[in-house]
Structures are given as C-alpha cells and as structure tokens.
Amino acid sequence: MSVNAVPAFREAHKRLIVALDFPCAHEADRFLSRWRGREKPFVKVGMQLFYSAGPSWVAGLTEAGYSVFLDLKLHDIPHTVAGAVGSLASLGVDLITLHAAGGSRMMEAAREAAEVKSGEKRPGLLAVTQMTSTDGRMLNDELGIPGSVRDSVLNLAHLARRAGMDGVVCSGGEAGWIKEEIGRELLTVTPGIRLEGQVKDDQKRVMTPEAAVNGGSDLLVVGRPIIRSQDPVAVWMDIAERIQMSGRDSDGKEA
Ligand SMILES: O=C(O)c1cc(=O)[nH]c(=O)n1[C@@H]1O[C@H](COP(=O)(O)O)[C@@H](O)[C@H]1O
C-alpha cells in the first residue's frame, strides 16, 4: 500500500474503520462475531487491545481477511521506531500510526524500515498530527505551542508529507485544508466522529460522518458510537450509508 492507496478504500464500508477499543481478545472476538455472514468491517487495533491480545492475535485478524489499522502511535528515537515498524510490518496490517511530532528523521526511518521488511505490499504509514482530544487551550497553555490548532496540524502534515508518510490523522476540521494546501493524495484519516447530539466523551474536535467526508476526510475512525451501541452492526451500516450519501468520494471528486 502507498500514497496511491485511496482508491482501494473507495467503498463506503472500507472508509469506515471500527476502533476495537476492548480490553481483551475475547471481547473483541465476541464483538466481531456479530458480522458473521457479512462483509468484514475495517478494524483498528489500538494500544489497549494490542498490549493484551498481542501481535499473534493481530496476525490472525489479517490472515482471516480483515483490513487492519494498527494504531500504536509510535514516538521514539529514529532507530527504535524503525525497529518497531520492522517488527509490525510482518503482521500484514494495512496501516500503522506514528506521531509526526517525532520529527522528519524518525518518520523517514520508519518508512525505510517498512519498505525493507515488507517490500511491495508495505503497510501505509500515518502520521498523527494534533490529536482530536486537543483543543486550542491545551495546545497553547499546556503544550506551549503557539498559534491555532489548524496551523499546528498543517505544519505537522507538511512535515509528514516531506518525510514520505502516506497519510495523516487529523480532525474533520483540518482535512480539507490539508487536501488543498498539501495535496489530495495524502490520505486523511479522521477520528472524533459523532452522530448529531451524541456525547463527545474525551474528544474535542468532533464532526458528523457527513461533515467529515464532505470536508475532505478519506477514512473515518469510529469507536464508542459503534462499540457501545446496542446494535453495532446497524450503526456501522448507518454510518457507511451516510458516507455513501455524502457528496464527495475518496478521490475528492463530487459523487
Ligand atoms: O490515531 C487515532 O486513531 C486517533 C487519533 C486521534 O487524534 N484521536 C483519536 O480519537 N484516535 C483514536 O480514534 C478512536 C476514537 O474513538 P471514539 O472517540 O470512541 O470514537 C480511539 O481509538 C482513539 O485512540
């Protein structure tokens, strides 16, 4: 997979990534069994599940035919991150995250490691810009970064692009700016998705699926609105339909 990956995700249910934020493999397996007999959902495995279920469980998911976004948000010295990407690349996952704030040398080292380990079908690398739980106050007052959240996200996205990343994680509020200022081919992946009237939980920069897709997000990441619902498959289908009905396809053309 590479910067040309977007067309592979054109179908609405492939643009919707379900965050499997469960404490253990047993709960994640039970949740996924609801999809039996249907198209498999595109899933995200984050730190909580990865640290308890382990790499072999993730490899089992990819072998079973799931598209997997492995979200471990790597951030360390270039040598260490390259080693981690090398280990993860062998799991057959589609996407891996690292923090753009780790800098260009760290991202370049990750890219080289992914290529060496996986050859042609390497995982796509996504740089996390400013997390969707960050707002302007936190950015300026706690982290000491001046300017707006959008400026910081654009700055990190530029860095990510120059370092050879395939895409970025950003809120729906910045995806359109990234597409315009940096390039349409940079994949924009957006968490912080909520349906109208839903609680934000710990998220700050949230959007509805329709607003995010119309704004320029290629892929949407949805956790609690799906995994905590009474009928996760129905909510998954509803959001996929909202993506389908939105006016923009994942190449940026009007649908
Ligand atoms: O990299 C991510 O996936 C991510 C980046 C970010 O800025 N914000 C963010 O919420 N996420 C992840 O997206 C998911 C959002 O979950 P919900 O808020 O429950 O929909 C979680 O698994 C987060 O770890």
The ligand as an SDF file (V2000), in Angstrom:
LIG
                    3D

 24 25  0  0  0  0  0  0  0  0999 V2000
   -4.9250    7.6160   15.8580 O   0  0  0  0  0  0  0  0  0  0  0  0
   -6.1160    7.5110   16.1840 C   0  0  0  0  0  0  0  0  0  0  0  0
   -6.8030    6.5900   15.7700 O   0  0  0  0  0  0  0  0  0  0  0  0
   -6.7100    8.5950   16.9700 C   0  0  0  0  0  0  0  0  0  0  0  0
   -6.1200    9.8440   16.8220 C   0  0  0  0  0  0  0  0  0  0  0  0
   -6.7500   10.9830   17.3610 C   0  0  0  0  0  0  0  0  0  0  0  0
   -6.3030   12.1200   17.1720 O   0  0  0  0  0  0  0  0  0  0  0  0
   -7.9050   10.8030   18.0540 N   0  0  0  0  0  0  0  0  0  0  0  0
   -8.4620    9.5800   18.2760 C   0  0  0  0  0  0  0  0  0  0  0  0
   -9.5320    9.5110   18.9030 O   0  0  0  0  0  0  0  0  0  0  0  0
   -7.8420    8.4600   17.7730 N   0  0  0  0  0  0  0  0  0  0  0  0
   -8.3990    7.1180   18.0410 C   0  0  0  0  0  0  0  0  0  0  0  0
   -9.6940    7.0150   17.4580 O   0  0  0  0  0  0  0  0  0  0  0  0
  -10.5880    6.3030   18.3010 C   0  0  0  0  0  0  0  0  0  0  0  0
  -11.7650    7.1890   18.6050 C   0  0  0  0  0  0  0  0  0  0  0  0
  -12.6450    6.5410   19.4570 O   0  0  0  0  0  0  0  0  0  0  0  0
  -14.0670    7.1340   19.8290 P   0  0  0  0  0  0  0  0  0  0  0  0
  -13.8650    8.5050   20.4120 O   0  0  0  0  0  0  0  0  0  0  0  0
  -14.5740    6.1590   20.8530 O   0  0  0  0  0  0  0  0  0  0  0  0
  -14.8620    7.1530   18.5550 O   0  0  0  0  0  0  0  0  0  0  0  0
   -9.7820    5.8560   19.5340 C   0  0  0  0  0  0  0  0  0  0  0  0
   -9.3900    4.5210   19.3340 O   0  0  0  0  0  0  0  0  0  0  0  0
   -8.5730    6.7670   19.5370 C   0  0  0  0  0  0  0  0  0  0  0  0
   -7.4180    6.1090   20.0220 O   0  0  0  0  0  0  0  0  0  0  0  0
  1  2  2  0
  2  3  1  0
  2  4  1  0
  4  5  2  0
  4 11  1  0
  5  6  1  0
  6  7  2  0
  6  8  1  0
  8  9  1  0
  9 10  2  0
  9 11  1  0
 11 12  1  0
 12 13  1  0
 12 23  1  0
 13 14  1  0
 14 15  1  0
 14 21  1  0
 15 16  1  0
 16 17  1  0
 17 18  2  0
 17 19  1  0
 17 20  1  0
 21 22  1  0
 21 23  1  0
 23 24  1  0
M  END
$$$$
